[in-house]
């Protein structure tokens, strides 16, 4: 009987916390479960849609390889009877996460908002839109520079080697590179969020600018799956620009908040 009443009790408490801004540990766990279920359902629906878009998605991923090797020499080779089906499932999963990304980001933000003040919750839409735009921009940058990275990797082994790729090895590399760039391009969103939360200040970020540049290059060199110089600079240079933009945006947001507080 108690197990039946618990979700109703938690839902009432969750509605109550919309106004109070406080939640207990049990309520946080219930909220997290609800958000994860909704995100999982969105990924499942997106994966079903992506399953029927398999051919154009595969063509999209193989275009950089075809650009480097030539239209007639960019085939991927499977070594087992189940490899083709496994590849389709994998691409469907990647596509499902991409299609469901707006829902995932929204659920993440809705999970965070109970701990924020009412004025801070107005950043929900800009947060989701900026996160989507930056992730897509990072993934596209990785996609555009991947032919240069692939050419570097092919030439590194010498002319005596002939490249024959399996779908798994090739797809893992390009997807990991796109995800790495997409996540790294979320850097300014994280910095601005930390500035809004008061964890760091624009003044501190400006003071540690030189160290930040060194750390950005070090993290980019370690985190890039392809380990090529093209990807290194293509990731590090935008991150340095994003760092400066985050300082500017943080100053504007905090200045506006201070003006509103004085007006109130």
Order of alpha helices (4+ residues) and beta strands (2+ residues): alpha-alpha-alpha-alpha-alpha-alpha-alpha-alpha-alpha-alpha-alpha
